Amino acid sequence: DMNEPAIFKGVESTMAKDCQQRDDSGAILEHRDVHNLYGINVHRSTYQGMLQRDDYRRRPFLLTRSFFVGSQKTAAHWTGDNCSSWGDLAISVPMLLSLSASGYSFVGADIGGFTGEPSTRLLTRWYQLGAFYPFCRAHASHKSKRREPWLFGSKTLAEIKQAINLRYSLLPYWYTIFYECHLMGSPVLRPMFMEFYDEKYLTMDDQFLVGKALLVKPNSYDSAAKITVHLPQSERWYNFYSKKEITGTMLGRMTSYEGVSCSLRGGNILPTFSSPRSNSSVMRDDPISLIIALNHDEEATGLLYWDDGQSFDFKNNGDFNLSTFKFKNDKLTHNFINRASSELKVKLQSITILGKEEPLASVSMECWHLKTSGTGIIELSLKEDSHPVILDHGWKLEFGK
């Protein structure tokens, strides 16, 4: 924080833009040309210092307010001193989308607003939206009143806890789409036009996608009881919370009464944690669950990236797991693109299949208990005497009708 030249009583709280400075060669530059270079050199040098301190064994984590082209290589970013207002909640979405589309994916805004006092409704809504920020953090000025969720009553505490648990349950998916960003530069948050090629999406900045699978739209208005969510009709969509398919007149322009609408796009397989715990470190070896959302052809694909979360072994030794999942013709297959050489194991605990029009009656592995509901949801859970399935080789799970 404050990693930029600051003069609080000056114009725009910094030096005048035409203030002249010299570089190492003696050339004269105006402050407007070098202001943000100060910030990037602060966190670049800090990043190098942290690497040297840990003998290059641990990945540094840095958070910066000031940034420049290339800052995404060494630091996460947050949008600075926002206010506890509904307007600042709403504007956080286009701000983060602009940063993501520019190549800066590890970004977020202060949940609750940095200055001011959020109402109970605003604080709850901001946590619900913040669960879908790439960088998720509640933060406030030391002059603000205390904001611990339990200070706002049991109902608010339950709603905020639900939002935080949702964030933790999606960590395997977040980790995977951050790997895709690292590998290919694909944004973690995506504007609608990046996935759906329609002119009406070019100016739409109040809803977004997390990766390619989750479509999110917040209710950013204090007085609004409902919002309209634009769902491309070419796709199959599911309510992520209820897991029920969105059909009929709800497609295209869906009315949602949720604080933050989250829709799951058909054709995707999401890796998740089914039992969030107090922090991500203790969950590192927990078994995952798969949510399989079928498209119109009753097919879906997914990816899971997993490493030790701390070291550079993924880069130096290729020590990471990269798995593909595919559901087609009533078969779920798992294969490795890369397999970790260490004891890094991924375990599978449950599977949920959405959108299967004909019920499935049997499964090829005896360790699974299969349950089919009348709403097109099929749930596979491990039998009581079974251990989680270790994903240490390719396998195929076949279903019978």
N, C-alpha and C positions, 0 to 999 in steps of 0.2 A: 504494500500500500504506500501511497505518496512517493512512488518511485518516478516522479517527474519533477522538473524544476518548478517550485511553487513559491509565489509571493502573494500572500493572502490579501494584502491591501493594494495589489497591483491590478491592472486591467486583465480581466478573465482569470484572476488569481495566479498569473504567471508573468514572465517577462513580456514586454511589448514584442509583437511579431517581427518588427523591423529592427529589433536590437541586434547589433552586429557582434559576431563572435569569430574566432579564428580556429581553424583546424590545425593538426600537427604540422602541416606544410606551410602554415602562415596564411592560407587563403581565407578571405573574409566571407562568412556565411551569415545569413539572417536567421534569427531564432526560429522562425516558422519552419525552416528546413531541417532543423536538428532537434526540435523539442522531443519528439517521440523516440529518437535514437538514444537519448539518455536512458529512458525506461528499458528498452530492449537490452542495452549493455549492462544494466543492473542485474536483470534476471539471467542473462547469459553467463555472467561472471559468477553469480550465485550458484547456478546449475553446475558449473565446472568445479566450484569449490566443494559442493556437496558430493560430487563424484569422487574427488580426491580424498575427502574426509573418510569415505566408506570404501576406499581402495577399489573403486569402480565395481563394487559388488551389488549395490542397491540402486534402484531407479529413484531419482529424486522426485519429489512432488513440490512444485512451486505454483503460487497463485499471484497473478499480477493484475494491476489496474491499468497502468500505462503499457502500451504494446505498439509493435510496428510489424512490418512484413517479415515473417519468419519467426515471430514470437511463439507460434503454435508448436514449434519444435521443442521448446524447453519449459513452457509454463501454461497453466490453465488461466482463464481470464473471467473476471466478473464485471458487470456493467457499471459499477461504481455506486455513488450515493443516490439511490432512488428514494422515493417517498412512500409513506403508508397511505396510498390512495388507489382507487379502482382504476384510474387512468394509468398509473405506473404499472399496475398488474397487467393491464391490457397491452401496453406498449412493449413490455418485456418480450412478447412473442415475436413481433417483427424485428426487434433489435437482435435477438438471438438467431433468428433465421438469416438476417443479413450477415452476421459474423460467420455462421456455418457455411453459407453459400460462398463466402470469401475464402474459405479454407481453414477457418478457426472453429473447430468442433467442440473443444473442451471448454464450454462457456456456460454461464449461469447468471442469474440476478438474485439479489438478496431477498429471500423469502420473508414476507411481512413488511418489507420496506425498511430502509436504513434509518430514516428520520421520521418522526411523527408517531402516532399511536394508532395501530390498526384496530378496527372493530373485530368482534369475535367472528362475524361472517367473513370479513375480508381475510383475516389470518387463516381461517380454515380453507377458504378457496385458494389461497396462495400456496399452502402446503400441498393441496390436491394438484395444482398445476406444477409446482416445483418438483414433484416426484418425477416429472417428465423433462426437467432440465438436465442436460448432460452433466453439468456441475450443480449439485443440489446442496444448498446451504442456507440455513436461517441465520440472519445477521442483523444487528441493530446498533445504533449509536449508544454510547454510555449514558447519554442524557435521556434515552427513552425508558419507559417503565418496563418492568420485568415481563417477559413474554413466554415463559415456560408453558407448554400446552395445558398442564394440569391446573394452571391458575384460572382457566376460562370455563371450568365446569366439566362434569363427567361426559356430557354429550359431545362437546368440542374435543375433549381429550380422545374420545373413541374415534371420532372422525379423522383427527390428525394422525393418530396411531395407525388407522387403516391406510392412510395415504403413505406413511413411511414404510409400513409392511409391504405395500405394493411395490415401492421402490426397491426394497431388498429382494423381493421375490423375482424381480426382473433382472437382477445383477448378471446372471449368465448371458442373457440376451444383450444387455448393455456392453458387457465385456467383448462379446463377439462382434458387435457392430463397430466398436472402437478399433478392434483388430482390422476390420475391413477398411476403416478410415486410415489407419496406419499403413496398410498395404497398398491401397488404391486411391486414397484421398477422397473417398465417397463420404459426404457429410453425414454426421450422426443425426442431426435434425435436418429435415428436408422440406422445402416449400412444396406445395401441391404440384406445381408445374414440372418439378423435377421427376415425378413419377407418372403423371398423367398429362398427356399432351393435348391440352384444350386451352384456347385463348382466355376463357373465363377464369382460369386459375393463375394467370400471369400477375394479377393484382391482388390475389387473395392472400392475406397475411395474418388472418386471425385463427387459422387452423394449420396443422402441420403433421408431418409423419416422423415417427421415431424409427430410424432405419427405413425399411420398406414395408414393414408389417403392421405397425400401429398408427392409426390416424387419431389425432388428439385435437379437441377443441374445448377451451375453457369458457365458462360463463363469466364474463368479465364485467358484469353490470350488477350493481347492488340491488336494483329493483326488479330485474328480469327473472321471472320464474322459469323461463324456458329459452332455449337457443336453437338455431337451425344449423344442422351439420350437413355439409355437402359430401355425399358419398358417391363416387363414380359408379354408374350403373353397370359398367362392363365387368365389375368384380363381384364376388360374393363377400359379404361382410357379416361379422358377428359382434354382438355386444361383449366386450372383453370381460366385464364384471359378471354378467349372468351366463355367458357362453352361449346364449341363444342366437340363432340366425336372424338377421335383419332382412325382412322380406316385404314384398308388395309395395304399397304407397310410401313406406318408410325409406325406400331407396331413392337416390337422387338428392332430395332435400328432407332430411330426417329431423324431427322435433325431439329434442332431448331435455329432460327435466333434471339431469345430473349436474353437479357442480362442475365437473370436467368430464366431457364425453370421451370415451376411448373405444375405438372400433378396431377389431382384428381383421385383417385382410386375408381372404381365402387364398390358398396356395402356399401358405407359410407354416413352418414348424418352429415353434418358439421353445428354446430351453429356459427353464425357470427353476427357482427354488420353491418348494411347496410349504416349507416350514421356516419362515424368516426368524432370525435370532437377534441377539443384542448388537452384534457388529459383524462386518463382513469377514474379519480374520477367522472367527470361530466357525464360519460357514464354509471355509475354503474347501474342506473335504466332505461336505454334506452331499447327499445324493440329489440329483436333479430330477425334474419332471418335464415331460414333453407335452405341449399343447399343439395338436395337429388340426389346423383349420383348412378344410378341403375346399378346392375351387369348383367350378362348374363341372369339370371332368373327374371330380372326386380324387384329385391328386394334390400333393403338397411336397415341398422340399424345405430343408433347413440346414443351418450350419452351427457348429459349436466350437469356439476357440477357448482353450484353457491352459494356463501355465501356473507357475508358483506365485504370481502376483507381485513379486518383489525384485528378483534378480534379472540379470541380462542373459541368463542361460537360454532363453528363447531365441535370442539373436546370435549368441556366440556358439552355442552347442546344438541348436535346433531342438531344444528340450521343451516341446509343447505338444499338446494334442489338438488336432484340427480334424473334426469329424463331420461327415455329411449324413443327413437323414433324408429318406425319400419314402413317401407313401404312394403306391400305385397298384392297381388291380388287387386291392385288399391285402397288400403285403407292405410291411414296414422294414426297410433295409438300413443298416448302419455300416458305413465304411470309413476308413482313415485316409485322409490326404497326407497327414503327418502324425506320427506316433511318438510320444515322449519316450526318451531313453531311460528316464529315471523312474522312481516309484510313483510318479504322478498319475493317479487313477481317477477316472470319472465314473460315478455310479448312477444307475437309473432306478428310480423309485416308483414312478407312476406315469401313466400315459392317458391323455384325454383326446378323443377324436371328435371333432365337430363337423356336422353337415353330412353325415352318412345317411342317405335316404332309406336304404334297406338295413335292418338291424343285423349285427354280427352275433353269432351264437357260440363260437369257439375260437381258441387261440392255440398256436402250435407249441408254446412253452408252458409247461405245467405249473410253473411258479406264479403265473398270473391269474387273478380272479377278474372275470369280465362282467361288467354290468352295463346294460343298455336301457336308456330312458326313451320315452315316447317323443322327445323333442329333438331327436337326431344327435344326442350326446352319448358317446360310449366311453366308459371309464375303465381303465385297467389298473388295479392295485395289486401289490404283492400279497400272497397268502401269508397267514400268520407265521408259519414255520419257514418262510423264505427270506433270504438276504437280498439286498439290492443287487441288481445285475451290474457287474463290472464291465465297462466298455473298453476292454483291452484287445478286442479283435473285431473283425467284421461279422455281422450276423443278420439273419432274416427272421422276421416275425410274421407268420401267416395267419390269416383269419378265415373262418368258415361261416357260412350263413345258415 
